[in-house]
């Protein structure tokens, strides 16, 4: 007899709360958790954008969570409050000191602590490096990463490279993932066991040379248990 290992919303809520307590960078009591049909909604207040992201990532790590709706508000204390000009200057300095990033390719806009990044890079890791650099700075309330990827690389074996990477990965069941490529766009289809596995597949696909876009159509489905 096969039974779905489907978790109730109450069980998921309890596990998400426990995972938030396990995340040392945040205070779990500041964050409210509600769950409806496997979708987790986080609410409350934190004092940095980094803590907001940490809470979201903690919830996504829980098995059975299909998606996270994020209503956490960043409230920056008086001692950490910075003007938009100060935040922009700090971002420019941080980008300048990061040898992965070409500062001449990036435009920065700050409005009420919310940072908008624009520009063009060749690799996804450059785009991610810029975002990670910015989100850890004091005074940042949120980040909109509008940087585009325009790769000069032209490869005919993107699909094969990504499939091979999936098979090397200890966190992915490569047999359940179908990889297609149209030009420099990668399309992922199939079924994965958790949202975390879906994100791992996305990360691996983005690391392939020449990829400028990933359409992640993977479906999260909790495995079956036999009893």
C-alpha positions, 0 to 999 in steps of 0.5 A: 500500500502506498501512502503520500508522505504529504505533510499537513499545513500545521506540520509544515508550520511547526517545521518552518518555525523550528528551522527559523530557530535553527538559523542563528543569524535571525531572531525567530520570535520576530517572524510570523509563519502561516501555511496554506496548501504548502505555501509559507507566508512569512511576516514580521520585522527584521533590521537588515535585508540580509536577515530577511533573505536568511528567513526566506532561505530557511523556510525554503529548506524545509521539506514539503514547502512548495513556495514562500510568500515573503511579507517581512519588512526591513526596519533599520534602527537609528544607529544603522540608518543611512541616507540614500547617498551614503548607501549608494556610495557604500555600494560603489565602494564595495563593487570597486573592491570586488575583483569579480565585478567590473564597476564600469558595467553597473549602474546603481540607483537607491530610493528609500533604501531600496537598491536597483541594479542595472547593467550588463555582464557576461556570466550569471555568477557576476550578477549574483556576486553584485547582488550578494555584495549589495544585500549585506551592506548597512542601510539596504532595505531591498534589492532589485537586480535588473542586470542582464546577461549577454554572453559572448560564448557560443556553445553547441553542447550546453544541454550535455554539459548541464546534464553531466553536471546534474549526474555529478551532483549529490543533491539532484536526482538527474534521472527525473530532470529533462534539459532542453536548450534553445540557443542560449536559453535552458529549459528545465522540466520534470519532477523534484523532491523539494524546493531546495532541489529545484533551486539546486538545479537552477543554480547548476544550470546557470553555471554552464558556460554560455547560458543567458536565461534559465526557464525553470519549469520543474515541479516540486512533488513530495515522494511517496512512502510505502507502508 
